[in-house]
Amino acid sequence: GEAWEIGARRVVRQFCYAGMPFSSDDVREMCVAPPNPNAWGSLFRALANEGLITDIGTTRSRRPDAHGRKVTRWRPSS
């Protein structure tokens, strides 16, 4: 779990450094799967609570297994 989280946080920081809005789909495409799928939500909630990212609305997931459900779009916090 810890190695996964370190890698996922690194990917989120890359999006933040680039100043690009992103969703969990974008991060998932660049990471290995976490030991528990609920880890994604926990990760983004923690990063928002730490002040690294800010919720800017929702978009539809591109992942076929998500069946178009809404996912949060994020941007780097200012």
C-alpha contacts under 8 A as a table, 3 or more apart, distances in Angstrom:
res1	aa1	res2	aa2	distance
1	G	4	W	5.20
1	G	5	E	6.24
1	G	34	P	6.69
1	G	35	P	6.00
2	E	5	E	5.13
2	E	6	I	6.23
3	A	6	I	5.18
3	A	7	G	6.30
4	W	7	G	5.21
4	W	8	A	6.12
4	W	31	C	7.98
4	W	32	V	7.20
4	W	33	A	7.74
4	W	34	P	5.93
4	W	35	P	7.91
5	E	8	A	5.04
5	E	9	R	5.98
5	E	34	P	7.78
5	E	43	L	7.50
6	I	9	R	5.25
6	I	10	R	6.23
7	G	10	R	5.08
7	G	11	V	6.43
7	G	31	C	7.02
8	A	11	V	5.14
8	A	12	V	6.34
8	A	27	V	7.14
8	A	31	C	6.20
9	R	12	V	5.09
9	R	13	R	6.16
9	R	43	L	7.95
10	R	13	R	5.11
10	R	14	Q	6.33
11	V	14	Q	5.04
11	V	15	F	6.60
11	V	27	V	6.37
11	V	30	M	7.08
11	V	31	C	7.62
12	V	15	F	5.20
12	V	16	C	6.24
12	V	27	V	6.61
13	R	16	C	4.83
13	R	17	Y	5.93
14	Q	17	Y	5.09
14	Q	18	A	6.24
15	F	18	A	5.13
15	F	19	G	6.23
15	F	20	M	5.62
15	F	21	P	7.36
15	F	22	F	7.05
15	F	76	P	7.84
16	C	19	G	4.92
16	C	20	M	6.31
16	C	21	P	7.94
16	C	53	I	7.70
16	C	75	R	6.80
16	C	76	P	4.86
17	Y	20	M	7.87
17	Y	76	P	7.89
19	G	75	R	7.09
19	G	76	P	6.30
20	M	75	R	6.37
20	M	76	P	7.52
21	P	73	R	6.60
21	P	74	W	5.43
21	P	75	R	4.45
21	P	76	P	7.38
22	F	25	D	7.90
22	F	26	D	6.07
22	F	27	V	7.66
22	F	73	R	5.52
22	F	74	W	5.30
22	F	75	R	6.45
23	S	26	D	5.40
23	S	27	V	6.79
23	S	71	V	6.79
23	S	72	T	5.95
23	S	73	R	4.61
23	S	74	W	5.96
24	S	27	V	5.10
24	S	28	R	5.92
24	S	40	W	7.55
24	S	71	V	7.09
24	S	72	T	7.28
24	S	73	R	7.63
25	D	28	R	5.04
25	D	29	E	6.21
25	D	61	S	6.65
25	D	62	R	6.93
25	D	63	R	7.08
26	D	29	E	5.39
26	D	30	M	6.98
27	V	30	M	5.38
27	V	31	C	6.44
28	R	31	C	5.16
28	R	32	V	7.25
28	R	33	A	7.44
33	A	37	P	7.46
34	P	37	P	6.04
34	P	39	A	6.42
34	P	40	W	7.60
35	P	39	A	7.64
36	N	39	A	5.61
37	P	40	W	6.22
38	N	41	G	5.74
38	N	42	S	6.67
39	A	42	S	5.01
39	A	43	L	5.96
40	W	43	L	5.15
40	W	44	F	6.42
41	G	44	F	5.39
41	G	45	R	6.10
42	S	45	R	5.17
42	S	46	A	6.05
43	L	46	A	5.20
43	L	47	L	6.22
44	F	47	L	5.08
44	F	48	A	6.11
45	R	48	A	5.17
45	R	49	N	6.12
46	A	49	N	5.01
46	A	50	E	6.08
47	L	50	E	5.01
47	L	51	G	6.38
47	L	52	L	5.49
47	L	53	I	6.06
48	A	51	G	5.07
48	A	52	L	5.76
48	A	53	I	4.89
48	A	54	T	5.93
48	A	55	D	7.75
49	N	52	L	7.68
50	E	53	I	7.95
51	G	54	T	7.32
51	G	77	S	6.31
52	L	76	P	6.03
52	L	77	S	5.38
53	I	74	W	6.16
53	I	75	R	5.56
53	I	76	P	4.50
53	I	77	S	4.73
54	T	74	W	5.45
54	T	75	R	5.43
54	T	76	P	6.12
54	T	77	S	5.32
55	D	72	T	6.62
55	D	73	R	6.02
55	D	74	W	4.76
55	D	75	R	6.75
56	I	72	T	7.36
56	I	73	R	5.53
56	I	74	W	5.52
56	I	75	R	6.77
57	G	72	T	5.80
57	G	73	R	5.46
57	G	74	W	7.54
58	T	70	K	5.96
58	T	71	V	5.38
58	T	72	T	4.36
58	T	73	R	5.20
59	T	70	K	5.43
59	T	71	V	5.55
59	T	72	T	6.40
59	T	73	R	6.50
60	R	68	G	5.11
60	R	69	R	5.49
60	R	70	K	4.51
60	R	71	V	6.00
61	S	66	A	6.30
61	S	67	H	7.39
61	S	68	G	5.00
61	S	69	R	5.68
61	S	70	K	5.94
61	S	71	V	5.91
62	R	66	A	7.48
62	R	68	G	6.57
63	R	66	A	5.36
63	R	67	H	7.08
63	R	68	G	7.37
64	P	67	H	5.51
64	P	68	G	7.36
66	A	69	R	5.78
